[in-house]
C-alpha cells in the first residue's frame, strides 16, 4: 500500500464500501426470476388424499371447534403447498362447500373450500 493511501486512511478520506455480498445468479434479473420459479416448482407437492376416517375426524373437530369457539391448527392445500395456520373457525357454508375462519395473526376472515382442508387439530 502506498504512503498516499495510508495517509488518506488516517485522515478519514478513505470510504470503505462495507461488506457487500456477491450474488452470482442475481446479476441477471431474468435468470434470477427463472431460478426462483424452478426452485419453487421443485418444492410443490400433490394434494394428499384423505381416507374416510380422516374426513370423519376433520368433520367432528370442525363442528366442535365451531360450537365451542376453540382455536385450531388448520392445514390446507394451496397451489402445490401444504400450509398450516392457527385460527378460529367461524362457520360452514354447505351450499358453497366452504368454511370461514379468522386467523390468529391478522384477525382476518378467510374463506376456504372444504376440499382444500387436509388436517384440523385443536390448539
C-alpha positions in Angstrom: 0.0 0.0 0.0 1.4 3.4 -0.9 2.1 6.2 1.6 -0.6 8.3 -0.1 -3.2 5.6 0.5 -2.2 5.2 4.1 -2.4 9.0 4.6 -6.0 9.0 3.2 -7.0 6.3 5.6 -5.5 8.2 8.6 -7.3 11.4 7.6 -10.7 9.7 7.1 -10.8 10.4 3.4 -11.0 6.7 2.5 -14.5 5.3 2.3 -15.0 1.6 2.5 -17.9 0.1 0.7 -18.5 -2.2 3.6 -19.3 -5.9 3.4 -21.1 -6.5 0.1 -22.3 -10.0 -0.6 -21.8 -11.2 -4.1 -24.9 -12.9 -5.5 -23.7 -14.7 -8.6 -27.1 -15.7 -10.0 -28.8 -12.4 -9.1 -26.7 -10.4 -11.5 -29.1 -11.0 -14.4 -32.7 -10.4 -13.1 -34.4 -12.6 -15.7 -32.1 -15.5 -14.7 -32.8 -14.9 -11.0 -36.6 -14.9 -11.6 -36.3 -18.1 -13.6 -34.3 -19.9 -11.0 -36.8 -18.9 -8.3 -39.6 -20.4 -10.3 -37.6 -23.6 -10.9 -36.9 -23.9 -7.1 -40.5 -23.2 -6.2 -41.7 -25.9 -8.6 -39.4 -28.4 -7.1 -40.9 -27.8 -3.7 -44.5 -28.3 -4.8 -46.4 -31.5 -3.7 -49.6 -33.1 -4.8 -52.7 -32.7 -2.7 -52.9 -35.6 -0.2 -55.8 -37.9 -0.5 -57.8 -38.3 2.8 -59.3 -41.6 4.0 -62.9 -41.8 5.1 -61.7 -41.9 8.8 -59.6 -38.8 8.3 -62.6 -36.9 6.8 -64.8 -38.0 9.6 -62.2 -36.9 12.2 -61.9 -33.5 10.5 -65.8 -33.1 10.4 -66.0 -33.9 14.1 -63.2 -31.5 15.0 -64.7 -28.8 12.7 -68.2 -29.0 14.3 -66.7 -29.0 17.9 -64.5 -26.0 17.0 -67.5 -24.0 15.7 -69.7 -24.9 18.7 -67.1 -24.2 21.4 -65.3 -21.3 19.6 -61.9 -23.1 20.1 -58.6 -22.2 18.4 -57.4 -24.8 15.9 -54.4 -25.6 13.7 -55.7 -25.7 10.1 -53.6 -27.4 7.5 -54.7 -26.9 4.0 -53.5 -27.3 0.4 -52.9 -24.3 -1.8 -51.1 -24.1 -5.1 -48.9 -27.1 -4.5 -48.0 -26.3 -0.9 -49.4 -27.6 2.4 -49.9 -24.5 4.7 -50.6 -24.6 8.4 -52.3 -21.6 10.2 -53.8 -21.0 13.6 -57.2 -19.6 13.9 -60.8 -19.9 14.9 -63.5 -21.5 12.6 -66.4 -19.1 12.3 -69.0 -21.1 10.3 -69.5 -23.6 7.4 -71.4 -22.7 4.2 -72.8 -26.0 3.0 -74.1 -24.6 -0.3 -70.7 -23.2 -1.3 -68.9 -26.1 0.2 -66.6 -23.8 2.1 -65.9 -22.7 5.7 -64.8 -19.4 7.2 -62.1 -18.9 9.7 -60.4 -16.0 11.4 -56.6 -16.2 11.5 -54.8 -15.6 14.7 -52.2 -13.2 13.4 -54.1 -10.6 11.5 -57.6 -11.5 12.6 -58.8 -11.5 9.1 -61.8 -13.5 7.9 -60.8 -16.1 5.3 -62.9 -18.3 3.1 -61.6 -21.8 2.4 -63.1 -24.6 0.3 -63.7 -27.8 2.3 -61.8 -29.8 -0.3 -58.6 -27.9 0.5 -58.6 -28.9 4.2 -56.0 -31.6 5.0 -55.9 -31.6 8.8 -57.6 -29.9 11.7 -56.4 -30.1 15.3 -57.2 -28.2 18.5 -54.6 -25.8 19.7 
